[in-house]
């Protein structure tokens, strides 16, 4: 009997804190989350920032007011959702700063957010860091473009493709084009250099490089027909008549010494 009584006493003492605080579980679930977003400016991704940023707070449904702080000093208060506050780092001295927020619910509960730490840098420092990042990237892009252009030029130097005029051909996924030099249609190559006005590519028939633009299927078909017609006309051109050739040879022989 005494053991059973002691057991109930122990259970009661264990549950007493929960019974005395009926909103315990609800209180634990109520949290205020703070995050920082860049509106316009520089962010290194390692905590260095400069420019215009926003602190954004989110919490329970009954959140009705949020106070925003930098270095524990109030910089603003929002009384309705969305609880976002914009600020500019240039208004604060360079260095490490701590951002936080305090929220208040309709029931009067106070919620403390997580703390965000970042280093505010000057505009000059952000520009220097940006240049350090962009210059190597631009150098890599230029090098890749040069390699993609020079290697095909070296490999295909002097080489041309023999394809009968008017023959059917399959154009590349990059589309077909018409050479501005020899007027023959061909498929644009992967190694062609993409420029604003077109693709700088090499004609496989005449071997010349030129700025090309994608041609429509009807234009390509017309170019195929045109090259075939040109060859046909050349073949149908009458050679010098045999009689005229013999007559010319006889006339020339009069002036030869026997």
C-alpha positions in Angstrom: 0.0 0.0 0.0 2.8 2.4 0.9 4.6 1.5 -2.3 1.6 2.3 -4.4 1.1 5.6 -2.6 4.7 6.5 -3.2 4.3 5.7 -6.8 1.3 8.0 -7.3 3.1 10.8 -5.4 6.1 10.4 -7.6 4.0 10.6 -10.8 2.1 13.6 -9.5 5.4 15.4 -8.7 6.7 14.6 -12.2 3.6 15.9 -14.0 3.1 18.9 -11.8 5.2 21.4 -13.9 3.1 20.4 -17.0 -0.2 20.7 -15.1 0.7 24.1 -13.7 1.6 25.4 -17.2 -1.2 24.3 -19.6 0.4 26.5 -22.4 3.8 24.8 -22.1 3.7 22.9 -25.3 2.3 25.9 -27.2 5.0 28.2 -25.8 7.7 25.9 -26.9 6.4 25.8 -30.4 6.3 29.6 -30.7 9.5 30.8 -32.2 10.7 33.9 -34.0 12.9 33.2 -37.0 15.1 35.9 -38.5 16.9 35.8 -41.9 18.8 38.3 -44.0 18.2 38.9 -47.7 20.1 41.0 -50.2 18.1 43.6 -52.0 20.8 45.4 -53.9 24.5 45.2 -53.1 27.4 42.9 -52.5 27.6 39.7 -50.6 30.8 37.6 -50.5 28.9 34.5 -49.3 31.3 34.4 -46.3 29.6 37.1 -44.2 30.9 40.2 -45.9 28.1 42.5 -47.1 27.6 46.0 -48.4 24.5 47.8 -49.8 20.8 47.4 -49.2 19.6 44.4 -47.2 16.4 43.3 -45.5 15.8 41.6 -42.2 12.8 39.3 -42.4 11.1 37.8 -39.4 8.6 35.0 -39.3 6.8 33.5 -36.3 3.4 32.2 -35.1 0.1 33.2 -36.5 -0.6 35.6 -33.6 2.6 37.5 -34.1 1.5 41.2 -34.3 4.7 43.3 -33.7 8.4 42.9 -34.4 11.2 45.1 -33.3 14.5 44.9 -35.2 17.9 45.5 -33.7 21.5 45.9 -34.8 24.1 45.6 -32.1 21.2 45.5 -29.6 20.0 49.0 -30.7 16.5 49.3 -32.1 16.5 50.4 -35.8 12.9 49.9 -36.6 9.5 48.4 -35.7 6.9 46.7 -37.9 3.4 46.3 -36.6 1.9 44.1 -39.4 3.0 41.3 -41.7 5.1 41.0 -43.6 7.6 41.7 -40.9 10.5 43.0 -43.1 12.8 45.9 -42.4 15.2 47.3 -45.0 18.4 49.0 -44.1 21.7 50.1 -45.7 25.1 48.9 -44.4 26.6 52.3 -45.4 24.7 53.9 -42.6 26.8 51.9 -40.1 30.6 51.9 -39.4 32.6 49.1 -41.1 33.1 46.0 -39.0 31.2 43.1 -37.5 27.6 43.7 -36.5 25.0 41.6 -34.9 21.4 41.6 -36.1 18.4 40.3 -34.1 14.7 40.8 -33.6 12.1 40.7 -30.8 8.5 39.7 -31.6 5.3 40.2 -29.6 2.2 38.0 -29.9 -1.4 39.1 -29.4 -1.3 37.3 -26.1 1.6 39.5 -24.9 4.3 36.8 -25.3 7.8 38.0 -26.1 9.8 36.0 -28.7 13.5 36.4 -29.2 14.9 35.6 -32.6 18.1 34.0 -33.7 21.1 36.3 -34.1 22.8 36.9 -37.5 26.4 38.2 -37.6 27.9 39.8 -40.6 30.8 42.2 -41.4 29.8 45.4 -43.0 32.4 46.5 -45.6 32.8 49.8 -47.5 31.7 50.3 -51.1 35.4 50.5 -52.1 36.1 47.1 -50.5 33.1 45.5 -52.1 34.2 46.8 -55.5 37.7 45.4 -55.0 36.4 42.0 -54.0 34.1 42.0 -57.0 36.9 42.8 -59.4 39.0 40.1 -57.9 36.2 37.6 -58.5 35.2 38.8 -62.0 38.7 39.2 -63.6 39.7 35.6 -63.3 36.3 34.5 -64.5 36.5 36.7 -67.5 40.0 35.5 -68.2 38.8 31.9 -68.1 35.9 32.7 -70.5 38.2 34.4 -73.0 40.7 31.5 -72.8 37.9 29.0 -73.4 36.6 31.0 -76.4 40.1 31.2 -77.9 40.7 27.5 -77.4 37.4 26.6 -79.0 38.3 28.8 -82.0 42.0 28.1 -82.4 42.0 24.3 -82.1 39.5 23.8 -84.9 41.4 26.3 -87.1 44.6 24.4 -86.6 43.1 20.9 -87.0 41.0 21.8 -90.1 43.6 24.1 -91.7 43.7 23.5 -95.4 41.2 20.7 -95.2 38.0 20.9 -97.2 35.1 18.5 -97.7 34.2 17.1 -101.1 30.4 16.8 -101.5 28.7 16.7 -104.9 26.7 19.9 -105.5 23.0 19.3 -104.8 23.6 16.2 -102.7 21.4 15.6 -99.7 22.9 16.5 -96.4 22.1 16.5 -92.7 22.5 19.8 -90.9 23.7 20.0 -87.4 21.6 20.7 -84.3 23.0 24.2 -84.5 21.2 24.7 -87.8 22.3 25.2 -91.3 23.8 28.3 -93.0 25.0 29.4 -96.4 28.6 30.3 -96.9 29.0 34.0 -97.9 32.0 33.1 -100.1 31.1 30.0 -102.1 27.3 30.2 -101.5 27.2 26.5 -100.5 25.0 25.4 -97.6 26.5 23.6 -94.6 25.7 22.7 -91.0 27.1 25.0 -88.4 29.7 23.5 -86.1 30.0 23.1 -82.3 33.3 24.9 -82.3 32.0 28.0 -84.0 32.4 31.2 -82.0 29.0 32.6 -80.9 28.9 36.4 -81.4 26.1 38.9 -81.0 25.4 39.2 -84.8 25.9 35.5 -85.6 28.2 32.5 -85.4 31.8 32.8 -86.7 32.2 29.5 -88.4 34.3 27.7 -91.1 32.9 26.6 -94.4 33.9 22.9 -95.0 33.9 23.4 -98.8 36.0 26.5 -99.4 37.7 26.5 -96.0 36.9 30.2 -95.4 35.8 31.6 -92.0 32.9 34.1 -91.9 30.1 35.3 -89.8 27.1 33.1 -90.4 23.5 33.2 -89.5 21.0 30.3 -89.3 19.1 29.8 -92.5 15.6 28.5 -92.8 14.8 25.1 -94.4 13.5 26.9 -97.6 16.7 28.9 -97.9 18.9 25.8 -97.5 16.8 23.9 -100.1 17.1 26.9 -102.5 20.9 27.0 -102.0 21.2 23.3 -102.7 19.2 23.7 -105.9 21.3 26.7 -106.9 24.6 24.9 -106.6 23.3 22.0 -108.6 21.9 24.2 -111.3 25.3 26.0 -111.5 27.1 22.8 -112.1 24.6 21.5 -114.6 24.9 24.7 -116.6 28.6 24.5 -116.6 28.5 20.9 -117.9 26.0 21.8 -120.6 28.2 24.7 -121.9 29.3 23.7 -125.4 33.0 22.9 -125.7 35.0 24.2 -128.7 33.7 22.5 -131.8 36.0 19.9 -133.2 35.9 21.4 -136.6 36.8 24.8 -135.3 39.6 23.2 -133.3 41.1 21.5 -136.4 40.8 24.7 -138.4 42.6 26.6 -135.7 45.4 24.0 -135.6 45.8 24.2 -139.4 46.0 28.0 -139.3 48.6 27.8 -136.6 50.6 25.2 -138.6 51.1 27.7 -141.5 53.6 29.7 -139.5 55.7 26.7 -138.4 58.9 25.9 -140.2 58.9 22.6 -141.9 
